[in-house]
Amino acid sequence: MNPVEIIRKKRDGQKLTREEMEFLIKGYVDGKIPDYQMSAFLMAVYFNKMDFDETSIFTDIMLRSGIIVDLSDIPGIKVDKHSTGGIGDKVSIILAPMVASCGVPVPMISGRGLGHTGGTLDKLESIPGFKTNLSIAEYKSVISEIGIVMIGQTAEIAPADKKMYALRDVTGTVECIPLIAGSIMSKKLAEGIDALVLDIKVGRGAFMKTKEDAIELARTLIAIGNKFGKQTIGFLTDMSQPLGYAVGNWLEIKECIECLKGKNISDLMEVTYLLGGAMLTLGKKANSIEEGIEICRGAIKSGNAYNKFLQMVKRQGGKVEYIEDPSKYPESKYVKELKSKNEGDIVNIDALEVGLICITLGAGRTKVDDVIDPKAGIVFHKKVGDSVEKGDTIATIYCDNIEKLDQSIKRLEKAILIATEPSTPPKLVHAFIDEKGIHDWN
């Protein structure tokens, strides 16, 4: 086969066969097909999409490019959660230990920052010493010992996706439903889970900007999960403003520590409890999502969730002294406050622009080999719906480069809209989705 013919075929909107996709993907993993040809293929898919059959085949090929982990010898129903990505989306770091402390094993393989969104791995690796690059044997050992493990893709798990993931991030081909679906599900199907809860983000700061696109992605992911024998459900949640107050790797870890210790950051914990309740229901530890939510609240209140997080950090090589006393962590060289020049209600915080600003500050990547500054980012003090007086601090910005910080504070000021009309926060949970369809969620 000729890779150019396959690229041209997809460029012209034609359907690819399994053999054609296998040739292209296997050749890319083996180094026979270069980045520039795979980039051309990804762009062709971006513009011309793939139908469900193609997407399922694409997922299966990437899944089988590596090993499929067997966790059947570990007791319990193994349940994971995946978010499609957003600004300040640190839910996994609170959710996984919370659910594990309730008796549901949580094997979680996460990704790095992609496009304008942050990545769970980058956040975890901001904890000094924390290892996300465990071998499969270590992965199985940790989940067996403590009921939770959070790692990145190993060389053995979906290696085709690992190479493609980094390439998509720097070639403008992230926001494509078949590519997103194949990437997410190849990893999730390989990690040894029995069931999966999806958090499909929708809004300005998400990859899916409209409900229609978010619903299409959710349906695709759920259909693939169920086709491969994994019970899969999902929620559409809002990403029109950052989730929680902190955006930036260590800053988000600090916020997670506060929440695990019982601080109620309302939007962040509402999503966390909802997804936790769903995971406990799939894991047969609750009879309903509502019951599961209450069990999760109890895990936070009792301190069991926080203790499970400490256990995981220690087991994966992290220095728990920074968790127990975050003030020991080094601070950015430069810290500036953004103060309100007007009074009124905050009616909008442009989540996409916030994500792009954080990349400028050093909290994300523009190239595959960019080094992230774990200290950099933004902490908001006000959210949509909050009233501000002239001179109130809206946000604090952290960066080691004064020029980038000055540029960023000007951009951030333009990304926040204050008006005299009353404002209310956006609805956080838009819908519940399963194999039966879309359901309202109150």
PEZIQUI-V438260 format. One record per residue. PSI is psi in whole degrees, 0 to 359 (none if undefined). NEAR is the number of other C-alpha atoms within 12 Angstrom. D_LAST is the distance of its C-alpha to the last C-alpha in Angstrom with 1 decimal. Layout:
# PEZIQUI-V438260
psi: (PSI | PSI)
near: (NEAR | NEAR)
d_last: (D_LAST | D_LAST)
This chain:
# PEZIQUI-V438260
psi: (157 | 120 | 327 | 321 | 321 | 317 | 315 | 321 | 314 | 325 | 325 | 8 | 17 | 159 | 135 | 151 | 165 | 317 | 320 | 317 | 321 | 316 | 314 | 312 | 316 | 319 | 324 | 316 | 322 | 355 | 9 | 335 | 123 | 167 | 321 | 327 | 321 | 324 | 319 | 320 | 314 | 319 | 324 | 319 | 320 | 316 | 328 | 359 | 182 | 147 | 179 | 320 | 314 | 316 | 320 | 317 | 315 | 314 | 314 | 320 | 316 | 321 | 314 | 4 | 348 | 201 | 158 | 117 | 139 | 112 | 20 | 339 | 355 | 124 | 151 | 163 | 116 | 123 | 136 | 168 | 145 | 135 | 145 | 0 | 138 | 185 | 123 | 16 | 92 | 16 | 316 | 326 | 334 | 318 | 311 | 309 | 327 | 311 | 318 | 324 | 345 | 3 | 6 | 119 | 134 | 96 | 116 | 119 | 117 | 173 | 173 | 176 | 140 | 123 | 231 | 357 | 153 | 166 | 140 | 321 | 315 | 324 | 312 | 321 | 351 | 345 | 117 | 128 | 346 | 127 | 122 | 354 | 53 | 151 | 167 | 321 | 317 | 318 | 310 | 323 | 316 | 314 | 325 | 321 | 314 | 359 | 7 | 142 | 139 | 109 | 176 | 176 | 132 | 173 | 337 | 336 | 119 | 58 | 332 | 317 | 323 | 315 | 318 | 326 | 311 | 323 | 319 | 322 | 329 | 11 | 11 | 30 | 27 | 311 | 67 | 118 | 312 | 321 | 319 | 313 | 315 | 319 | 309 | 308 | 332 | 320 | 315 | 321 | 338 | 343 | 355 | 17 | 163 | 335 | 160 | 135 | 130 | 138 | 100 | 110 | 142 | 137 | 184 | 324 | 0 | 169 | 328 | 109 | 337 | 155 | 324 | 313 | 319 | 319 | 320 | 316 | 314 | 314 | 320 | 312 | 316 | 319 | 319 | 314 | 312 | 326 | 325 | 12 | 17 | 122 | 122 | 128 | 167 | 164 | 143 | 119 | 154 | 139 | 47 | 343 | 163 | 148 | 127 | 200 | 332 | 140 | 119 | 148 | 297 | 326 | 322 | 324 | 317 | 318 | 321 | 318 | 316 | 317 | 319 | 334 | 2 | 358 | 134 | 92 | 105 | 310 | 316 | 315 | 332 | 314 | 317 | 312 | 321 | 310 | 323 | 317 | 321 | 318 | 319 | 326 | 313 | 328 | 6 | 29 | 357 | 149 | 348 | 163 | 320 | 317 | 319 | 322 | 316 | 322 | 319 | 319 | 320 | 324 | 325 | 312 | 321 | 343 | 358 | 323 | 316 | 317 | 324 | 322 | 314 | 318 | 316 | 314 | 313 | 316 | 331 | 22 | 1 | 151 | 107 | 344 | 332 | 336 | 317 | 330 | 84 | 343 | 345 | 343 | 139 | 146 | 159 | 154 | 324 | 132 | 125 | 149 | 140 | 119 | 148 | 135 | 355 | 172 | 153 | 203 | 142 | 119 | 344 | 138 | 113 | 100 | 320 | 313 | 323 | 316 | 317 | 322 | 319 | 328 | 316 | 322 | 342 | 3 | 354 | 187 | 147 | 343 | 154 | 319 | 13 | 141 | 128 | 141 | 109 | 341 | 338 | 151 | 198 | 138 | 119 | 148 | 349 | 151 | 174 | 132 | 343 | 146 | 145 | 148 | 158 | 130 | 351 | 145 | 120 | 323 | 156 | 133 | 137 | 130 | 151 | 355 | 114 | 324 | 316 | 324 | 316 | 319 | 318 | 323 | 328 | 318 | 319 | 322 | 320 | 339 | 353 | 123 | 124 | 132 | 163 | 342 | 148 | 147 | 149 | 149 | 151 | 155 | 133 | 319 | 116 | 324 | 159 | 135 | 132 | 192 | 344 | 344 | 204 | 134 | 141 | 148 | 123 | none)
near: (15 | 17 | 29 | 22 | 20 | 31 | 33 | 23 | 23 | 29 | 23 | 18 | 20 | 21 | 27 | 34 | 23 | 22 | 20 | 28 | 37 | 28 | 29 | 38 | 41 | 31 | 24 | 29 | 28 | 17 | 18 | 17 | 24 | 22 | 25 | 21 | 27 | 36 | 31 | 30 | 40 | 39 | 32 | 31 | 38 | 26 | 23 | 25 | 30 | 35 | 24 | 26 | 21 | 30 | 36 | 36 | 32 | 42 | 40 | 36 | 36 | 43 | 37 | 28 | 32 | 27 | 25 | 25 | 31 | 20 | 29 | 18 | 14 | 25 | 19 | 26 | 31 | 43 | 47 | 50 | 51 | 49 | 50 | 52 | 48 | 45 | 53 | 49 | 50 | 49 | 45 | 49 | 52 | 49 | 53 | 51 | 44 | 53 | 55 | 47 | 37 | 40 | 34 | 41 | 44 | 54 | 49 | 45 | 46 | 44 | 37 | 33 | 45 | 41 | 38 | 39 | 46 | 50 | 44 | 44 | 33 | 40 | 46 | 46 | 35 | 35 | 40 | 28 | 20 | 30 | 30 | 36 | 28 | 27 | 23 | 31 | 17 | 23 | 37 | 30 | 21 | 32 | 42 | 26 | 22 | 33 | 37 | 43 | 49 | 49 | 42 | 37 | 38 | 32 | 21 | 28 | 37 | 39 | 32 | 39 | 43 | 34 | 32 | 38 | 38 | 31 | 32 | 34 | 36 | 28 | 27 | 25 | 31 | 36 | 36 | 32 | 37 | 39 | 43 | 42 | 46 | 43 | 44 | 49 | 53 | 45 | 47 | 49 | 48 | 40 | 43 | 37 | 43 | 36 | 39 | 46 | 48 | 46 | 48 | 50 | 44 | 40 | 35 | 31 | 37 | 42 | 37 | 34 | 29 | 24 | 28 | 20 | 23 | 41 | 33 | 29 | 40 | 43 | 34 | 40 | 47 | 41 | 32 | 37 | 36 | 24 | 23 | 25 | 17 | 29 | 33 | 41 | 40 | 48 | 46 | 44 | 47 | 42 | 46 | 39 | 44 | 50 | 48 | 42 | 40 | 43 | 50 | 53 | 44 | 43 | 44 | 44 | 44 | 36 | 36 | 45 | 40 | 29 | 37 | 44 | 29 | 25 | 22 | 23 | 28 | 18 | 31 | 38 | 36 | 30 | 40 | 47 | 38 | 42 | 45 | 55 | 41 | 44 | 52 | 43 | 35 | 35 | 35 | 25 | 31 | 24 | 18 | 21 | 28 | 24 | 22 | 32 | 32 | 29 | 34 | 45 | 34 | 25 | 34 | 38 | 21 | 19 | 25 | 27 | 37 | 37 | 28 | 37 | 41 | 34 | 30 | 41 | 37 | 25 | 29 | 33 | 24 | 24 | 26 | 27 | 18 | 24 | 35 | 25 | 15 | 25 | 13 | 15 | 22 | 22 | 20 | 27 | 17 | 24 | 26 | 30 | 26 | 31 | 26 | 29 | 19 | 21 | 23 | 25 | 29 | 35 | 28 | 33 | 38 | 32 | 44 | 36 | 33 | 48 | 49 | 33 | 40 | 46 | 38 | 36 | 42 | 38 | 47 | 41 | 31 | 29 | 20 | 22 | 12 | 18 | 18 | 33 | 31 | 39 | 40 | 43 | 49 | 48 | 38 | 38 | 26 | 36 | 36 | 35 | 25 | 29 | 28 | 30 | 20 | 16 | 15 | 23 | 24 | 37 | 32 | 32 | 47 | 42 | 38 | 26 | 23 | 21 | 14 | 27 | 32 | 24 | 20 | 36 | 35 | 21 | 25 | 39 | 31 | 21 | 30 | 38 | 31 | 32 | 23 | 17 | 15 | 18 | 20 | 17 | 26 | 25 | 22 | 33 | 33 | 29 | 30 | 33 | 33 | 29 | 22 | 14 | 19 | 23 | 18 | 14 | 18 | 14)
d_last: (52.5 | 52.4 | 49.3 | 50.1 | 50.0 | 46.5 | 45.3 | 46.9 | 45.4 | 41.8 | 42.8 | 43.9 | 40.6 | 41.9 | 40.3 | 41.6 | 42.8 | 42.1 | 45.6 | 45.3 | 42.2 | 43.7 | 46.9 | 45.1 | 42.7 | 45.3 | 47.9 | 45.6 | 45.0 | 48.7 | 49.7 | 51.5 | 49.1 | 48.8 | 45.8 | 46.9 | 46.7 | 43.3 | 42.1 | 43.4 | 41.7 | 38.3 | 38.7 | 39.7 | 36.5 | 34.5 | 36.0 | 36.3 | 33.5 | 33.8 | 32.5 | 30.5 | 33.8 | 35.2 | 32.1 | 32.2 | 36.0 | 35.6 | 33.1 | 35.5 | 38.5 | 36.9 | 35.7 | 39.2 | 40.9 | 40.6 | 40.1 | 37.1 | 36.6 | 36.9 | 35.0 | 35.6 | 37.9 | 35.2 | 33.5 | 29.8 | 27.1 | 27.1 | 23.7 | 23.2 | 20.6 | 21.4 | 20.2 | 21.6 | 22.6 | 22.0 | 23.5 | 23.3 | 21.3 | 22.7 | 19.9 | 22.3 | 24.7 | 22.5 | 20.5 | 23.6 | 25.6 | 22.6 | 21.9 | 25.7 | 26.3 | 24.2 | 26.6 | 25.1 | 27.7 | 26.5 | 29.0 | 27.9 | 30.0 | 28.9 | 30.2 | 31.8 | 30.8 | 30.6 | 31.3 | 29.6 | 27.1 | 28.0 | 28.6 | 27.9 | 31.6 | 32.9 | 30.8 | 32.0 | 35.5 | 35.6 | 36.0 | 39.8 | 41.0 | 37.7 | 38.6 | 36.2 | 39.1 | 39.6 | 41.5 | 39.9 | 41.9 | 40.6 | 37.0 | 37.4 | 39.3 | 36.6 | 33.7 | 36.0 | 37.1 | 33.9 | 31.0 | 29.9 | 31.5 | 30.6 | 33.2 | 33.9 | 35.4 | 38.8 | 41.7 | 41.2 | 37.5 | 36.9 | 39.7 | 39.4 | 36.0 | 37.2 | 39.9 | 37.8 | 34.9 | 37.3 | 38.9 | 35.7 | 34.9 | 38.2 | 38.8 | 35.8 | 34.4 | 31.1 | 28.6 | 29.4 | 27.0 | 29.7 | 31.1 | 27.8 | 26.9 | 30.4 | 30.5 | 27.3 | 27.8 | 31.6 | 31.0 | 28.2 | 30.1 | 33.2 | 31.9 | 32.0 | 28.3 | 27.1 | 23.4 | 21.3 | 17.8 | 17.6 | 16.0 | 16.7 | 17.1 | 17.2 | 19.0 | 22.4 | 22.8 | 21.8 | 24.2 | 21.9 | 21.9 | 20.1 | 17.0 | 19.7 | 21.6 | 18.6 | 17.6 | 21.3 | 21.7 | 18.8 | 20.3 | 23.7 | 22.9 | 21.1 | 24.0 | 26.6 | 25.1 | 25.1 | 28.6 | 30.0 | 28.8 | 25.9 | 22.6 | 20.3 | 16.5 | 14.6 | 11.8 | 12.3 | 12.2 | 13.9 | 17.6 | 18.9 | 20.2 | 21.3 | 19.0 | 20.3 | 23.7 | 26.3 | 27.4 | 30.4 | 31.3 | 32.6 | 30.7 | 27.5 | 29.0 | 29.8 | 26.2 | 25.1 | 27.8 | 26.6 | 23.0 | 24.6 | 26.7 | 23.7 | 23.1 | 19.5 | 19.1 | 15.5 | 14.3 | 16.5 | 15.6 | 11.8 | 12.5 | 15.3 | 13.7 | 11.0 | 13.9 | 16.1 | 14.1 | 14.3 | 18.0 | 18.8 | 17.5 | 19.6 | 22.4 | 22.5 | 22.1 | 18.9 | 18.0 | 14.3 | 12.0 | 10.9 | 14.7 | 15.5 | 13.5 | 15.7 | 18.7 | 18.2 | 18.0 | 21.2 | 22.9 | 22.5 | 23.7 | 26.6 | 27.8 | 27.8 | 25.6 | 28.1 | 31.0 | 29.9 | 29.7 | 33.2 | 34.4 | 33.2 | 34.7 | 38.0 | 38.2 | 37.7 | 40.4 | 38.5 | 40.1 | 38.0 | 39.8 | 37.9 | 34.6 | 36.0 | 37.4 | 35.9 | 38.5 | 41.1 | 39.7 | 41.7 | 40.4 | 40.9 | 44.2 | 42.7 | 39.8 | 39.0 | 36.6 | 35.1 | 35.4 | 34.0 | 36.7 | 34.7 | 32.6 | 29.2 | 25.6 | 24.7 | 23.0 | 23.3 | 24.3 | 25.4 | 24.1 | 26.6 | 29.4 | 28.5 | 28.7 | 32.0 | 33.4 | 32.7 | 34.8 | 37.5 | 37.4 | 38.0 | 34.6 | 34.4 | 36.9 | 38.6 | 41.0 | 40.6 | 43.0 | 41.7 | 41.6 | 38.5 | 38.9 | 36.4 | 36.8 | 36.0 | 32.8 | 30.9 | 29.1 | 27.1 | 27.3 | 25.1 | 21.8 | 20.4 | 19.9 | 22.7 | 25.9 | 29.3 | 32.9 | 35.8 | 36.9 | 33.6 | 33.1 | 30.1 | 30.8 | 33.5 | 35.0 | 36.9 | 39.6 | 43.1 | 44.4 | 45.0 | 45.4 | 42.1 | 40.4 | 42.0 | 40.9 | 37.3 | 37.0 | 38.1 | 35.5 | 32.7 | 33.7 | 33.3 | 29.9 | 28.4 | 28.1 | 28.5 | 28.6 | 29.4 | 26.4 | 23.4 | 20.7 | 17.1 | 15.4 | 13.7 | 10.0 | 10.0 | 7.8 | 8.6 | 8.5 | 9.6 | 13.3 | 15.9 | 19.3 | 18.1 | 16.3 | 13.1 | 9.8 | 6.6 | 3.8 | 0.0)
